[in-house]
Amino acid sequence: MAMSYDCIIVGAGISGLGAAYGLLQREAALLVVEAGATVGGAMRSERTAEGFLLEHGPNTVVGHDPELWQQFEALGIAGERVVAGHQGRTRYLLHRGRPLPMPMSPPALLRTPLLSPLAKLRALAEPCVPRTPAPDESAYAFVARRLGPGPAERFLDPFVSGVYAGDPHQLSMRAGFPSLWESEQRAGSLLLGMATGKPKRDTQQPKPRRELFSFGAGLHTWPRAVAQALGPRRLWTHSRVTAITRAADGWQVRVEREAQPRGNRHSPAETLVLHASELILATPAYVAAELIAPFSDEAARALRAIPYPPLAVVHLGYFREDVTHPLDGFGMLCPSGEQRAILGSLWPSTLFHGRAPLGAVLTTQFVGGMRAPELALRDDTAIIEATHHELVDLLGVRGKPRLARVIRWPQAIPQYVAGHVARIAALERLEHAQTSLHLLGNYRGGVSAVQCWQNGLALAARVRLPQTLDSSFVRELTH
């Protein structure tokens, strides 16, 4: 008899872990199956021998939801959270080879040299621009139409590369920035739509403050804490799902498990067939495509059509005295018009204590993405040399790196390119036809860690659990 669960979650990235945490609160009999050696997906942290703390994927998280802080408290990691200081509010944009502060207020926007006087006047005319009748358009076309080409080139372009490692000429506005798209559709203007679309807030309650944060030992603290809460009976690593089959009362899930450590020995590799009443596929789109292909060729094609361009994360550490720039901010983004080899540079040692050893600084650069995927495919030496050369020119670096490390993501951030809305509609049709099958991941609903976590929690609240069975324990335990 196969082991049976209320819900099996395939994939232990932050989306899948959000769903697992939500189901854990509901006392569901659940199992998370992860093909890799660890949890968290791209959310990985590493302390080097030199004393630098490197993030392999995202470097920071932005949050303002009190419920998230309560969840951290329940996971036992609230005390490990560290919030960026005031310098994190300053962000730089590269303009004609010089990092200039990004305007963060209307008065600063009027004074900034990033836009010409004519471009500023054009942006102020935004409420007079008619809404588009088109069902969608690129992010660049949308912003250039509403605000003018200046803001599209100087602000949107680097922002898209910073969030998605994407190309604004290919990114779908409706899918990538749905709140802005809806503002125009609802009010005919971005400015009016954002002003009138905000929900009324209880004035008796203080407004939650947005915080840029991480954890003392890095962002991997978060998924690691969820893994500990789940325990080894609810979380299997080194376990790959190779096929799913529809059953009369749920799903059969075929899992290939690698040899598992058992005390002083290892159990042999094995293939298991598990049963689940509900199944959540929290994998990258291209992995989910192969699993659901037997049930919907349309949905599989939609998933395969989502691009995942390569991205290289380049960590360079220097002695503080070897960097002329004060590094007094979050980092610097590079618009494509600057024609640089990097998409941007973050300064983790400015944001959080302990990211670099005493007397040193840590910079983190991003290379490739949708804009220039070929740059991420070069060998490590070429990438490091090109990145170091950019920092010499842009940040006044004078010495050689004390630390140089390249972390590669051959398939990095999913791109919400043209047609993404239709692709997600195809997935929704599959979920409507197969009501106990759910597709979850950063290819729908947002790419940030908080969005992925909250999407997982929301799905966990919707999953239908059996009412006639004891949902506190796995039906049959063979391990």
Protein Blocks (a to p, Z undefined) as FASTA:
>chain_A
ZZddfbdcehjafklmmmmmmmmmnopacddddfblbehijaccdddfkopacdfbbfbd
cdfbfklmmmmmmnopmmmpccddfklmpccddeehiacdddfbfklmmmpmkbcfklmm
mmmmmmmpccdfbfbdcfklmmmmmnojklmmmmmmmmmmmmnopafklpcfklmmmmlm
mmmmmnopaklmmmmmpccddfkbccddddddddfkojklmmmmmmmmnommlpcghiac
fbdcddfklcadddddddddehjaccdddddddddfbdcdfbdfklmmmmmmmmomklmm
mmmmpccdddddddddddfklpmbgoiafbdcddfklopabfbdcdfklmpghiacehia
cddddeejjmlmmlmmpcfklmmmmmmmmmmmmnopabdcfbdcddddfblcdcddehkl
mmmmmmmmmmmmmmmbccddjkegpjbfklmmmmmmmmmmmpccdfkbcfkbcfbacZZ
